[in-house]
Amino acid sequence: MPSNKFAIIRYRIIDDLLTNKYKKYPGIDDIIAKCLEVMGIPVSKSTVEKDLNAMRFDEALGYRAPIAWHATEKGYYYTDPEYSIRSLPLQNDELEAIKFASDILSQLASTPLFRHYADIINTLALAGLDKATDEWPVIQFEHNPVASGTEWLEPLYRAIKERKQITLGYHSFDYESGVSLMVEPYLLKSYRLRWYLIARNVERKKVRIYGLDRIVRVDLTSQTFELPTDFRPADYFRYAFGISVLDDEPVEIEFQASPDLTPYLISQPLHHSQIQLPEKNNDWTTFRLKVWPTRELLMSLMGFGTDIRIVAPESIREAIRNSHEQAGKP
């Protein structure tokens, strides 16, 4: 039996490629590329080879897939053109994997970007699953109203995929009447139930972040662009705490957490740069972050109240002290 739900998804990706009548004989590289496209997770050559062997020979899996290598076409194919694992009865772990996927996807079905795929999501949900009304839910997601601006997800997604410049009608907090911007869209990012567009402002030649709730118009142009080779989302947001990105250098912040707060911060770090230091002070644990000192960071630290003490730098201690003083004024 497959050891995890990702293996089941990979088997079905391989099956789709092998049954594609318009693009026959996929090779290892084709399978790796398709897995990355569908799952968003890199897959190694050895993993694909193990998947192919499992589909062919794993008795517990039960596929007995007639997969063979075509020496002339340099790719794999089914020796039985009518074969597909999708024609086989679903096993329990496959049902669980599909149920898990449908539970997650159903949370997105109401947003414009995913609305066109509602039928696919419903098909997943109904794929051999018992939908009895008395079924006890296993997963419960936080329910929140759809944020404003989600109507722009679909055209922005399409512009990013097609590498098309767009004219953006944007009502920034800095401009009362709004502005028209020409941008090259790079990425859509979700943060705290809101969506943001990361794009290069063509006029200013700078990468900026635009809240979708401030967008009033999106017009795709025929002008294409190339993604810069030096732009990587993980690097761009490396020192960000939240959605804000600064041009300044990041700072190292040391703070101490109370015994009550420490387990929470260990299980759910404030930032990926968080490390725990060996220093202790009356059972208070010391942590360090390397981040940009944004308002989002200050608000988060202040939210812990007396369970946190800022050790360094002094500028952060002063900023939090001033915020507390301002909050106490009538």
C-alpha positions in Angstrom: 0.0 0.0 0.0 1.3 3.5 -0.6 3.0 5.0 2.4 1.5 8.4 2.1 -1.2 10.5 0.3 1.4 12.1 -2.0 2.3 8.8 -3.5 -1.4 8.2 -4.4 -1.5 11.6 -6.1 1.7 10.8 -8.0 0.3 7.5 -9.2 -2.7 9.3 -10.7 -0.5 11.9 -12.3 1.5 9.1 -14.0 -1.7 7.4 -15.1 -2.9 10.7 -16.6 0.3 11.0 -18.6 0.3 7.4 -19.8 -3.3 7.7 -21.0 -2.9 11.0 -22.8 -3.6 10.2 -26.4 -2.3 13.5 -27.6 1.1 13.4 -26.0 2.3 9.8 -25.7 5.4 8.2 -24.2 6.2 10.5 -21.2 9.7 10.1 -19.9 11.0 10.5 -16.3 11.6 14.3 -16.8 8.0 14.7 -18.1 6.6 13.0 -15.0 8.8 15.1 -12.7 7.7 18.3 -14.3 4.0 17.3 -14.2 4.3 16.4 -10.5 5.8 19.8 -9.7 3.1 21.5 -11.7 0.2 19.7 -10.1 1.6 19.3 -6.5 4.0 22.2 -6.2 6.5 19.9 -4.7 9.8 18.8 -6.3 10.0 15.0 -7.0 13.3 13.1 -7.5 14.1 10.7 -10.3 14.4 7.8 -7.9 10.9 8.6 -6.4 9.4 8.4 -9.9 11.2 5.1 -10.6 9.9 3.7 -7.3 6.4 4.8 -8.2 6.6 3.1 -11.6 7.8 -0.1 -10.0 5.1 0.1 -7.4 2.4 0.5 -10.0 3.7 -2.5 -11.8 4.7 -4.9 -9.1 3.4 -4.0 -5.7 0.8 -6.7 -4.9 -0.6 -4.9 -1.9 -1.2 -1.8 -4.1 -3.0 -4.0 -6.6 -2.6 -1.9 -9.8 -0.6 -4.4 -11.8 -0.1 -1.7 -14.3 1.2 -2.9 -17.7 3.8 -0.2 -17.9 6.6 -0.7 -20.4 9.5 1.4 -21.8 9.4 2.3 -25.5 13.0 2.3 -26.7 12.3 4.2 -29.9 10.1 6.9 -28.4 12.2 7.1 -25.2 9.2 7.0 -22.9 6.8 4.9 -21.0 3.4 3.6 -22.1 0.7 1.1 -21.2 0.9 -2.1 -23.3 -2.8 -2.4 -22.8 -4.2 0.8 -24.4 -7.5 0.4 -22.5 -5.8 0.2 -19.1 -6.1 3.0 -16.5 -5.9 2.9 -12.7 -9.0 5.1 -12.6 -11.0 2.2 -13.8 -10.1 0.2 -10.7 -12.0 0.4 -7.5 -10.7 3.0 -5.0 -9.0 1.6 -1.9 -9.5 3.0 1.5 -6.3 5.1 1.7 -7.1 6.5 -1.8 -10.6 7.5 -0.6 -9.0 9.1 2.5 -6.6 11.1 0.2 -9.4 12.3 -2.0 -11.6 13.2 1.0 -8.7 15.2 2.5 -8.1 17.0 -0.8 -11.8 17.8 -1.3 -12.1 19.2 2.3 -9.3 21.6 1.6 -10.4 22.6 -1.9 -14.0 23.1 -0.8 -12.8 26.0 1.4 -11.6 27.8 -1.8 -14.6 27.0 -4.0 -16.4 30.2 -3.3 -13.6 32.5 -4.4 -13.7 33.7 -8.0 -10.4 32.1 -9.0 -11.6 28.6 -8.0 -15.3 29.0 -8.9 -14.8 27.7 -12.4 -13.4 24.5 -10.9 -16.3 23.9 -8.6 -17.4 20.9 -10.7 -14.0 19.3 -10.3 -14.1 19.9 -6.6 -17.5 18.4 -6.3 -16.4 15.4 -8.4 -13.5 14.9 -5.9 -15.9 15.1 -3.0 -18.2 12.5 -4.6 -15.6 10.1 -5.9 -16.8 7.0 -4.2 -17.2 8.7 -0.9 -20.1 8.1 1.5 -21.8 11.5 1.9 -24.2 10.4 4.7 -25.7 13.4 6.4 -24.7 12.1 9.8 -21.0 11.9 8.9 -19.0 13.4 11.7 -16.5 16.1 10.3 -12.8 15.3 10.7 -11.5 18.7 9.7 -13.1 22.0 10.6 -11.6 25.2 9.0 -11.9 28.7 10.4 -14.8 30.3 8.6 -14.4 33.9 7.5 -16.3 36.0 5.0 -14.6 36.3 1.6 -12.3 39.4 1.6 -13.0 42.2 -0.8 -10.8 42.2 -3.9 -11.1 38.5 -4.6 -12.8 39.3 -7.9 -9.4 40.3 -9.2 -7.8 36.9 -8.5 -8.7 35.3 -11.8 -7.5 38.1 -14.2 -4.4 38.6 -12.1 -3.7 34.9 -12.0 -4.1 34.7 -15.8 -1.8 37.8 -16.3 0.9 36.1 -14.2 0.6 32.8 -16.0 0.7 34.5 -19.4 3.4 37.0 -18.4 1.3 40.0 -19.5 1.7 43.5 -18.3 -1.4 45.0 -16.8 -2.9 48.4 -16.3 -3.9 48.6 -12.6 -6.5 51.1 -11.3 -5.4 51.5 -7.7 -6.9 53.5 -4.9 -3.9 53.8 -2.6 -4.1 55.3 0.9 -1.6 57.8 -0.4 -3.9 59.1 -3.3 -7.4 60.3 -2.6 -8.5 60.0 -6.3 -6.6 56.8 -7.2 -3.9 56.2 -9.8 -3.4 54.2 -13.0 -0.3 52.0 -12.9 1.4 49.8 -15.5 2.8 46.8 -13.7 4.4 43.4 -14.4 2.6 40.9 -12.0 4.9 38.4 -10.3 3.0 36.7 -7.5 -0.3 36.5 -5.6 0.1 36.2 -1.9 -2.4 35.6 0.9 -1.9 37.0 4.3 -4.4 37.1 7.2 -7.5 36.5 5.0 -6.5 39.2 2.5 -4.9 38.9 -1.0 -1.9 40.9 -2.3 -0.3 41.3 -5.7 3.5 41.5 -5.8 4.4 43.3 -9.1 7.0 45.5 -10.6 6.0 49.1 -11.2 7.1 49.7 -14.8 7.5 53.5 -14.4 9.4 53.3 -11.0 11.2 50.1 -11.9 10.5 48.8 -8.4 8.8 45.7 -7.0 5.8 46.8 -4.9 3.0 45.1 -3.0 -0.6 46.0 -3.9 -3.6 45.1 -1.8 -6.4 43.6 -3.9 -9.0 45.4 -1.8 -7.5 48.7 -3.1 -7.7 47.7 -6.8 -10.5 49.1 -8.8 -9.6 48.0 -12.3 -7.4 45.3 -14.0 -6.8 45.5 -17.7 -4.5 43.0 -19.4 -2.3 44.3 -22.2 -0.7 42.6 -25.1 2.8 43.5 -23.8 4.6 40.5 -22.4 7.5 40.5 -19.9 10.1 38.1 -18.6 10.3 37.2 -14.9 13.7 38.5 -13.6 16.0 35.6 -12.8 17.0 37.3 -9.5 13.4 37.5 -8.1 12.5 34.7 -5.7 9.5 35.0 -3.4 11.2 33.3 -0.5 14.2 35.7 -0.8 11.9 38.8 -1.2 10.0 38.0 2.0 12.9 36.5 3.9 13.0 39.2 6.6 9.3 40.2 6.3 7.1 39.9 9.3 3.7 39.8 7.7 3.2 41.4 4.3 5.4 44.5 4.5 8.8 44.6 2.8 11.3 47.3 3.6 14.4 48.6 1.8 16.2 48.9 5.1 18.5 46.3 6.6 16.9 43.7 8.9 17.6 43.9 12.6 18.2 41.2 15.1 15.7 41.3 18.0 16.3 39.5 21.2 13.4 39.0 23.6 12.5 36.9 26.6 9.3 34.9 27.0 7.6 33.9 30.2 7.3 30.2 31.1 3.6 30.3 30.0 4.4 31.8 26.6 7.5 29.8 25.8 5.9 26.5 24.8 3.6 28.4 22.4 6.6 30.1 20.7 8.5 26.8 20.5 5.5 25.1 18.8 4.6 28.1 16.6 7.6 30.4 16.0 6.9 34.0 15.3 9.1 33.9 12.2 11.2 31.4 10.3 14.4 33.1 11.6 13.4 32.5 15.2 16.0 30.6 17.3 16.1 29.8 21.0 19.2 31.0 22.9 20.7 29.2 25.9 20.3 32.2 28.2 17.7 31.9 30.9 16.5 34.5 33.4 14.3 33.1 36.2 12.8 30.5 33.8 12.2 33.1 31.1 13.5 31.8 27.7 15.5 34.0 25.3 14.7 34.0 21.6 16.2 35.9 18.6 14.6 37.0 15.3 16.1 38.6 12.3 13.4 40.7 10.7 12.4 44.1 9.4 11.1 46.3 12.2 7.6 46.8 10.8 4.4 48.0 12.5 3.1 44.4 12.1 6.0 43.1 14.2 5.6 45.7 16.9 1.8 45.0 17.2 2.5 41.3 17.4 5.1 41.7 20.2 2.8 44.1 22.1 0.0 41.6 21.8 1.8 39.3 24.3 1.6 41.9 27.0 3.6 41.2 30.1 4.6 37.7 28.9 7.4 39.2 26.8 10.4 41.4 27.5 12.5 43.0 24.7 16.2 42.7 25.4 17.6 44.3 22.3 17.8 46.5 20.3 16.9 49.6 22.3 15.1 51.1 19.3 12.5 48.3 19.5 12.2 48.7 23.3 11.6 52.4 22.8 9.1 52.0 20.0 7.0 49.6 22.1 7.3 51.8 25.2 6.0 54.8 23.2 3.1 52.8 21.8 2.1 51.8 25.3 2.3 55.4 26.4 0.2 56.6 23.5 -2.4 53.9 24.1 -2.8 55.0 27.7 -3.5 58.6 26.8 -7.2 59.8 26.9 
